[in-house]
Amino acid sequence: MSIWRDYPKLGKYHSVKMLGNLSKIFQEVLPNNDEDWMIKYMAHKDGRNVTQINDIALLMSKNSDLDVKMCFKALYHLIRDTYFGKLAELNIMKFLQGKGHKVVFADGILDTQGIDLIVDDKMYIQVKPDRFFKGNYNQGLLNDRMKLYKQSLHFDNYYVMVYKTRCYDVFDHTAYRVCNLIDKYGFTKNKEFKYEQQ
């Protein structure tokens, strides 16, 4: 069970307002591993300590039929998994820079619109784990995919790069249009940008 997918109304509890800007904090502290990330996140002025995370879990529990322990665990895992996602972004960034591209992290409004990296000042990339595109029975996941698709419609040069879940250094070297991923991960092929051919 995934709390965030099975209880979509609880999504507000992992917002920037509740947990702080995880991406920004990660870029500031540059942790060595997931344990180091949790320590640095909790100590950061914009992070949340154990007591604060537990307070958020209490709020979640009051607004659902879930117990506090389960809510705390979901929050903890979500914060910890930020490390793996950001590490995948860093590895993809280094790969693209090695191909001669200028790559920066998205921030501000672009970051809130689901853009992780900006390539050559003109291409927008979101980095996602492969599990995001697998399975068709979870309504929350299907809703998240639709949101990603709608976001992609706002930008002409919007692509997604996919890494293997929990293996942040294993990723597909192709940046796909969102509609390509529907085909590749079981979801009509349109346009893709192959970095190995650059």
C-alpha positions, 0 to 999 in steps of 0.5 A, spaced: 500 500 500 502 507 498 499 512 502 500 517 497 496 513 492 491 510 496 489 517 500 490 522 495 487 527 499 493 526 504 498 529 499 497 536 502 502 533 508 508 532 503 507 539 500 513 544 501 509 548 506 509 542 510 516 539 509 520 544 506 523 545 499 526 538 499 530 539 492 533 546 495 535 543 501 538 537 498 542 542 493 544 546 499 547 540 504 549 535 498 549 529 503 553 523 502 548 517 503 541 517 505 542 516 512 547 523 512 541 526 508 536 524 513 541 527 519 542 534 514 535 535 512 532 534 520 538 539 522 537 544 516 533 551 518 528 549 513 527 542 514 523 538 519 526 534 525 523 528 528 518 532 533 515 536 527 514 530 522 511 526 528 506 532 528 505 532 521 503 525 522 498 526 527 495 531 522 494 526 517 492 520 522 486 525 524 484 526 517 484 519 515 483 512 518 491 511 518 494 510 525 500 515 526 505 510 526 504 508 519 503 516 517 510 517 520 513 511 516 510 514 510 513 521 511 520 518 513 520 514 507 518 520 502 523 524 505 528 519 505 527 517 497 528 524 495 535 522 496 535 517 491 531 521 486 536 527 487 542 522 486 539 520 479 538 527 477 545 529 479 548 522 475 543 524 469 546 531 469 553 529 469 552 524 464 549 530 459 554 535 461 559 529 459 556 530 452 557 537 452 551 540 454 549 546 459 545 543 465 542 546 471 537 544 476 530 548 475 528 552 481 522 557 483 516 556 479 519 551 474 521 546 479 514 547 482 511 545 475 515 538 475 521 540 471 528 538 474 533 540 469 534 545 464 538 543 458 542 548 454 537 553 456 531 550 452 530 543 454 526 541 460 527 535 463 523 531 469 527 525 472 522 519 474 523 512 477 521 507 472 516 504 477 512 511 476 510 508 469 508 501 471 502 498 473 495 500 471 490 499 476 492 504 482 488 510 480 492 515 484 498 513 480 494 513 473 492 520 476 499 522 477 501 520 470 495 524 467 498 530 471 505 529 468 502 529 461 498 535 462 504 539 465 508 536 459 503 540 454 505 547 457 512 546 454 514 545 447 521 542 449 519 537 455 522 531 456 522 525 461 528 521 463 527 515 467 532 511 472 531 504 475 528 505 482 532 504 487 538 504 483 539 511 481 546 510 477 542 506 472 538 510 467 535 510 460 540 515 456 534 517 452 530 523 454 523 521 452 516 525 450 511 523 455 507 520 450 513 515 448 513 513 455 506 510 454 509 506 449 515 504 452 513 502 459 506 499 457 502 505 457 504 512 441 511 513 439 512 521 438 519 524 439 525 522 443 532 525 444 537 520 444 543 523 447 548 517 445 547 520 438 549 527 440 
